[in-house]
Amino acid sequence: MQIRYVCAKYPGSSHDSHIWDMSDLKIISASNYRRGHANLILGDKGYPLQPWLITPFREPITCVRKRRFNTYHAKVRIVIEKTIGLLKSVFRCLCSERGLHYAPYKAARIVNLCCALHNIRLHFNSNENINELNLDTTENAYSNEDENDIDDTPTDEANRIRDSFLDIF
């Protein structure tokens, strides 16, 4: 899978939702949605449901369709987990046990470079040393306009969009 966005400004100990809150991608996604050009992003249960950020159902699930949605959601999300695993297996400097012992700015540049090299490898179909990762898929369940106007509470619109997927399941 091609890597389309990287935010390597924060240390690995930062929570994903904090990085999301501070990212340009959140602002761009909100702006694109308001202009009618939304792309959907899948987030895990740690992210807020937004019309452009589809998360699994959180409440105890008794509805079979919602349970099925969460299962398929997790299976699709596992692609990014496999991509991160592949990135770390090819670029060993990204493994947590080795770590990048550089200033944060330089470490971020190295991460960005590794992601760019990953995409180049994909483009030229360079598959040497790539092992298929076996990961469990049964997870439990640029404009700055209105930058501060992004509300993280699930809206009726966000719930409607996520619920529309239930018809598929």
N, C-alpha and C positions, 0 to 999 in steps of 0.2 A: 504494500500500500504506500502510495506517495504521501509524504508529509507536507501539509499545506499551510500550517501555521505553527510557529514555535514561540514561546515566551520563556526565555531562559534567564530572565532578570532576577529570579528569586531562588533562594536555596531550596534544596530538596525537602527540607522540613516544613516548608510553607504548605498550607492546605490548598488543595486544588480550587476550592470556591473562592478563596482570597485572591489567588492569581487571576481567576476569571473576573472577579470584581475590578481588578486593576488593569485588565488587558484592553488593548485596542480592539480586539475581536468582539468584545461585548458591545462596545460603542458602535462599531461598524455593523454588527448584526442588527442592533436596534434601529439604526438609521436606515439600513436596507429594508427592514420589515416595514417601517413607516412609509417608505417609498414604493412598497409593493414588490420588492425584489428579494424576498426572504429565501434563504437557504436554511434548511433545518440542521441543527446540531444536536447530537445525542449526548446527554450528560447523565452521570450516575445520580443516585439518590441524594448525594451531598450538594447538588446544584439546585438553584431555584427554577421552578417551571416557568418558562416564558414562551411566547408564541413562536420564537425562533430556537428555543432550547428545550428539547423534549426529554423529560425525565420519566423514570418508572413511577408507577403508582406506589405511594408510601403507606397508606392506611392498610390495616389487615384486609387481605383480599379474599373475598368469598366468591366474587364473580369469576367464572371460568375464563371469559374473554380477557379480563384485566390480568389474570395470572398468565395467560398465554402471551399477552402483549409484553409483560415483564420478561418472560422467558426469551422471546425473540429480540427484545431490546438488549438483553444481556449478551445474546449470541452475536449481535451486530457490534456491540461495543467491544467485544473481546478482540476484534480486529486491531484496535489501537493497542491493546495490551500485547498482542503478538508483535506488532510493529515495534513497540518499545523494547521488547525482549530481543528482537532481531537486531535492532540498533545497538543494544548493549553487547550482543554476542559478536558483532562485527567490529565495533569500535570499543575495545575493552577499556579504554580510559574512562568510559561513561559508567562503568560498574561501580556500585557504591563502596565495595571493599577497597577499590583503588582510589577513587575520588579524583577530582581535579584540584591539585594543590597550587592554585593560582589565584590572583586577585579576582574578585567576582566578575568584573568586566571582561577579563581575558577568558575566564571559565565559560561565560555566556557565549563568547565568540566561538570557542571550541565546540560547544554544543550545537550552535547554529551551523558551523562548518560540517560537523558530522551528519547533521540532517540533510544538508545540501549534497554531500557526497553520497548519502543513502539514495537520494532521488536520482542522482547521476547514475549510480549503479543500476537502479531500476530501469532508467531510460535505455541504457545500453545492455540490459538483460544480463548483468554480471551476477551469476548465481553461485560462484565458488564459495565454499565454506558456509553455505546457508543451510541450516538444519531446520526442519519444520518443528515448531514449538508446540507441545501438547499442553494446552491450558484448559482448565475446567471452565465450561461455559454455563454452569448452573449457579450463577452468582445470586446470592441472597438479595432474595429480593432486598475612504477614510475622511469622515467628517466629524467634527466635534460638536455639531449642533445638538442642543438639549442633552449634553453629556451628563449633567446632574439630574436629569429628569427620568432616569431609568429606574423604574420601580421593580423590586425583586419579588413582590408578592404575586402569587399566581393570579392571573386575570381570568375572567370568564372566557376571553378569547383563547388564551393558552390552554385552558381546560377543554374548550370546544375542539381545538385542533388535535390535542392528544386523544380525546374521546372519538374523533372521527376515524382514528386508526382501528378502533375496536370492531368496526364493521368488517375489516379485513380478517380479523381473527375469530 
